[in-house]
Amino acid sequence: MITLFDKPDNVWELIANGLPWTLTLAASSLAIGFVLAVGLALLRLSPITPLRWAAWSYVYFFRSTPLLVQIFLIYYGLGQFEAVQKSVFWPLLREAHWCAILALTLNTTAYTSEIIRGGLQAVPWGQVEAAKACGMSVLMRFRRVVFPQAIRQALPGYGNEIVLMVKSTSLASTITLLEMTLIARKETSATFTIEPLFVAAVFYLAINFLATRGVMALEYKLSPDLRDAKRSLPLPDQEPVAR
């Protein structure tokens, strides 16, 4: 029997074999989902009613149904349609890892679009009007005025989404993808110990710790007000300036 205290290297190395898949699932879905979410957020704010309602329907569906159900629908459900089997996408959709990436991407796109939409709506309208007065085009206003400020507003919420997606990769184990959770479950069943699950939990904690620290560093870099506030704090041996 393998225990965490007698032979820790074996357990850690065993669970680490699934780490590349966990990171691949999280990074791929977050990267693709972020790009799609920007477009979806713009559709949610579109003055064209059919586009706005189509985007709302997409967000409502993927936010209101469990991610596990979405994974099952894509992995088990799409193969039921003959048109899908004859399409050029079938070589990808019959593989578990591509189905997992697709499900995670579609799910995070819905959540991220709402985060970005909130950031876009938080941009002061006066700055947009000032950019118009300077003769900026719509694309230039979005690229140089609206989007940078929206990202700063959305970063705290997006940090939570990153954490959730890292944890959600564990659901890929339900469609036989050999990532950390599935390896830990198999080893737990074989050894009748909880050490593999404990090691997997430590890996998830480490990944999310690094992710949240990265988001905090990016937020600090993109927020001049935070840096100015830190510089204005008095040193320990200094007295605050009286006003």
Long-range contacts (C-beta under 8 A, 24 or more apart in sequence): 1-191, 1-192, 1-193, 2-187, 2-191, 2-193, 2-195, 3-193, 3-195, 4-193, 4-195, 4-198, 4-199, 11-187, 11-195, 11-196, 11-199, 12-199, 14-183, 14-187, 14-196, 15-180, 15-183, 15-184, 15-187, 15-196, 15-199, 15-200, 15-203, 16-203, 17-178, 17-183, 18-178, 18-179, 18-180, 18-181, 18-182, 18-183, 18-184, 19-180, 19-203, 21-97, 21-169, 21-172, 21-177, 21-178, 21-179, 21-180, 22-166, 22-169, 22-170, 22-179, 22-180, 22-203, 22-207, 23-207, 24-97, 24-101, 25-97, 25-100, 25-101, 25-104, 25-169, 25-172, 25-177, 25-179, 26-104, 26-162, 26-165, 26-166, 26-169, 26-207, 28-101, 28-104, 28-105, 29-101, 29-104, 29-105, 29-107, 29-108, 29-165, 30-108, 30-161, 30-162, 30-165, 32-101, 32-105, 32-109, 33-104, 33-105, 33-106, 33-107, 33-108, 33-109, 33-112, 34-108, 34-112, 36-105, 36-109, 36-113, 37-108, 37-109, 37-110, 37-112, 37-113, 37-115, 37-116, 38-113, 38-116, 40-109, 40-110, 40-113, 41-113, 41-114, 41-116, 41-117, 41-120, 42-120, 44-113, 44-114, 44-117, 45-117, 45-120, 45-121, 55-113, 58-110, 59-110, 59-113, 59-114, 61-110, 62-106, 62-107, 62-109, 62-110, 62-111, 63-110, 63-111, 63-114, 67-103, 67-104, 67-107, 67-168, 67-171, 68-171, 68-174, 70-103, 70-106, 70-107, 71-99, 71-100, 71-103, 71-171, 71-172, 71-174, 71-175, 72-174, 72-175, 74-99, 74-102, 74-103, 75-99, 75-100, 75-103, 75-175, 96-172, 96-175, 96-176, 96-177, 97-172, 97-177, 99-175, 100-169, 100-171, 100-172, 100-175, 100-177, 104-165, 104-168, 104-169, 104-172, 107-168, 108-161, 108-165, 111-161, 111-164, 112-158, 112-161, 115-154, 115-157, 115-158, 115-161, 116-150, 116-151, 116-154, 116-158, 118-153, 118-154, 118-157, 119-149, 119-150, 119-151, 119-152, 119-153, 119-154, 120-146, 120-147, 120-150, 122-149, 122-150, 122-153, 123-149, 123-150, 123-153, 148-222, 151-222, 152-219, 152-222, 152-223, 155-215, 155-218, 155-219, 155-222, 156-215, 156-219, 158-215, 159-211, 159-212, 159-215, 159-216, 159-219, 162-208, 162-211, 162-212, 162-215, 163-208, 163-211, 163-212, 166-204, 166-207, 166-208, 166-211, 167-204, 167-208, 170-204, 180-204
